Amino acid sequence: MRSMEDELFPSTPGKVKIERAHTINRQLHRCFASTSTMFLWALFLIALTASYLSFQSFVDSSSRYLNASWGGMQWEKQIRESSAASRPGGMSVLVTGAAGFVGTHVSLALRRRGDGVVGLDNFNNYYDPSLKKARQAMLQSRGVFVVEGDINDTRLLARLFALVPFTHVMHLAAQAGVRYAIENPASYVHSNIAGLVTLLEVCKSADPQPAVVWASSSSVYGLNEKVPFSELDRTDRPASLYAATKKAGEEITHTYNHIYGLSTTGLRFFTVYGPWGRPDMAYFSFTRNILQGKPITVYRGKDRADLARDFTYIDDIVKGCVASLDTAEKSTGSGGRKRGPAQYRIYNLGNTSPVTVPALVNILERHLKVKAKKKVVEMPGNGDVPFTHANISLAQAELGYKPTTNLEIGLKKFVKWYLSYYGYKPRSGGLAA
Ligand SMILES: O=C(O)[C@H]1O[C@H](OP(=O)(O)OP(=O)(O)OC[C@H]2O[C@@H](n3ccc(=O)[nH]c3=O)[C@H](O)[C@@H]2O)[C@H](O)[C@@H](O)[C@H]1O
């Protein structure tokens, strides 16, 4: 049977045989000796681990630096060149979401008239990133450099502002799409809330502070039934998480305007369409399916009522964006401190003439010369609203905004672009890929 002493001084490991009481001091001595050896070993191991970890972090940071999609002398040179205006008094604009649909068109328009433009885009795969890359290539060929990065990356944003004293930020990066919010709610919070705050934090600390113009959405009107939708109508009953994040954006920008003197303008876009558009939107996916002979699903509202949208052509939206930049007053803060009240604006940018979804399909069928296989179903309760209709008198009065392209003409231009971009050739009796 093992005694208590045996328990306290086990024979293994180290084979330290207990020699009872008279040897206890020797044992203790040996014990301390082995403890100090262990201590030395422990120290050695800690030092080894520490040097391994610091070597790893050195390797990590160097490879991050080497593999990073941003950074380096060539990268900085491209940014400086791209941000330089070529007309006297031209703006220097950071366009977020520049490889997106609206971002591409706005960047081109600014560059065309001689403003400096630097784009930023994370090229996520919400829809086919090759379309975003094609837009980027087009921008590059016209002198607009698009940085690959995320608006949540504070270091990147700070670096961009350290390189360029941007006069304006055109913030168009966002998680778009009304119904996708059911599938991936976190992506809306990531881009439309967290990303917005990260960007505004950098803007408010910049010296000089830029004026910010950004994309809100017609969806903020949610369950509003008063038509046409005016900026003074209620926007506290969103029907989708997308709408809720855009509404939150309006409140968040107000906070930065109030505390830090950031000049901000929110633009409520109404279902924007056109060449180089978004493949997730109805007019685009309907076109794809019609051409491929696949069925399209047309949603219908309560009591079999057709859904309707105030579809707005991209060129009209671009004019509204550019006019907003041109009329934006300077921010009043500096280095994070407000010096006085700053401009805060919200505008509807719509077309003021809603068209039903079946009418949209008819126009596409005519332009494509192909009949659609329609499946009409009850609108699923996933965030859609039955109709949108913009009152644009405020934008008209203050921005000179006046849409000029109706859906018939706008879709004709879209279809022309679509057929050429995806390589369809006219053939007798139809089209061929
Ligand atoms: O103004 C906005 O702020 C938003 O506009 C856009 O949203 P929406 O107006 O919902 O456009 P879009 O999806 O093209 O559906 C159009 C119509 O087709 C119907 N629809 C849609 C899909 C389908 O398969 N069938 C169908 O009937 C559908 O029920 C709807 O009635 C942007 O995507 C959004 O990012 C945001 O910017």
The ligand as an SDF file (V2000), in Angstrom:
LIG
                    3D

 37 39  0  0  0  0  0  0  0  0999 V2000
  -35.3490   51.8600  -55.6130 O   0  0  0  0  0  0  0  0  0  0  0  0
  -34.6110   51.2880  -54.8500 C   0  0  0  0  0  0  0  0  0  0  0  0
  -34.1430   51.8150  -53.8760 O   0  0  0  0  0  0  0  0  0  0  0  0
  -34.2680   49.8490  -55.0710 C   0  0  0  0  0  0  0  0  0  0  0  0
  -34.4440   49.5630  -56.4590 O   0  0  0  0  0  0  0  0  0  0  0  0
  -34.2270   48.2240  -56.8120 C   0  0  0  0  0  0  0  0  0  0  0  0
  -35.1500   47.3880  -56.1300 O   0  0  0  0  0  0  0  0  0  0  0  0
  -36.4920   46.9830  -56.8590 P   0  0  0  0  0  0  0  0  0  0  0  0
  -37.3280   48.1620  -57.1340 O   0  0  0  0  0  0  0  0  0  0  0  0
  -37.0840   45.8970  -56.0460 O   0  0  0  0  0  0  0  0  0  0  0  0
  -35.9400   46.4680  -58.2660 O   0  0  0  0  0  0  0  0  0  0  0  0
  -35.9770   45.0400  -58.9510 P   0  0  0  0  0  0  0  0  0  0  0  0
  -35.3600   44.0260  -58.0960 O   0  0  0  0  0  0  0  0  0  0  0  0
  -35.4350   45.2070  -60.3060 O   0  0  0  0  0  0  0  0  0  0  0  0
  -37.5320   44.7340  -59.0400 O   0  0  0  0  0  0  0  0  0  0  0  0
  -38.3880   45.5640  -59.8330 C   0  0  0  0  0  0  0  0  0  0  0  0
  -39.7900   45.0170  -59.8040 C   0  0  0  0  0  0  0  0  0  0  0  0
  -39.8000   43.7320  -60.4110 O   0  0  0  0  0  0  0  0  0  0  0  0
  -40.4290   42.8040  -59.5550 C   0  0  0  0  0  0  0  0  0  0  0  0
  -39.8040   41.4870  -59.7400 N   0  0  0  0  0  0  0  0  0  0  0  0
  -38.5170   41.2960  -59.3890 C   0  0  0  0  0  0  0  0  0  0  0  0
  -37.9010   40.0940  -59.5910 C   0  0  0  0  0  0  0  0  0  0  0  0
  -38.6470   39.0470  -60.1720 C   0  0  0  0  0  0  0  0  0  0  0  0
  -38.1550   37.9270  -60.3800 O   0  0  0  0  0  0  0  0  0  0  0  0
  -39.9340   39.2910  -60.5010 N   0  0  0  0  0  0  0  0  0  0  0  0
  -40.5400   40.4750  -60.3150 C   0  0  0  0  0  0  0  0  0  0  0  0
  -41.7240   40.6330  -60.6410 O   0  0  0  0  0  0  0  0  0  0  0  0
  -40.2370   43.3520  -58.1690 C   0  0  0  0  0  0  0  0  0  0  0  0
  -41.2540   42.8570  -57.3080 O   0  0  0  0  0  0  0  0  0  0  0  0
  -40.3480   44.8330  -58.4070 C   0  0  0  0  0  0  0  0  0  0  0  0
  -41.6800   45.2000  -58.4000 O   0  0  0  0  0  0  0  0  0  0  0  0
  -32.8160   47.8200  -56.4530 C   0  0  0  0  0  0  0  0  0  0  0  0
  -32.6200   46.4430  -56.7340 O   0  0  0  0  0  0  0  0  0  0  0  0
  -32.5150   48.0800  -54.9990 C   0  0  0  0  0  0  0  0  0  0  0  0
  -31.1460   47.8150  -54.7770 O   0  0  0  0  0  0  0  0  0  0  0  0
  -32.8640   49.4990  -54.6070 C   0  0  0  0  0  0  0  0  0  0  0  0
  -31.9110   50.3700  -55.1100 O   0  0  0  0  0  0  0  0  0  0  0  0
  1  2  2  0
  2  3  1  0
  2  4  1  0
  4  5  1  0
  4 36  1  0
  5  6  1  0
  6  7  1  0
  6 32  1  0
  7  8  1  0
  8  9  2  0
  8 10  1  0
  8 11  1  0
 11 12  1  0
 12 13  2  0
 12 14  1  0
 12 15  1  0
 15 16  1  0
 16 17  1  0
 17 18  1  0
 17 30  1  0
 18 19  1  0
 19 20  1  0
 19 28  1  0
 20 21  1  0
 20 26  1  0
 21 22  2  0
 22 23  1  0
 23 24  2  0
 23 25  1  0
 25 26  1  0
 26 27  2  0
 28 29  1  0
 28 30  1  0
 30 31  1  0
 32 33  1  0
 32 34  1  0
 34 35  1  0
 34 36  1  0
 36 37  1  0
M  END
$$$$
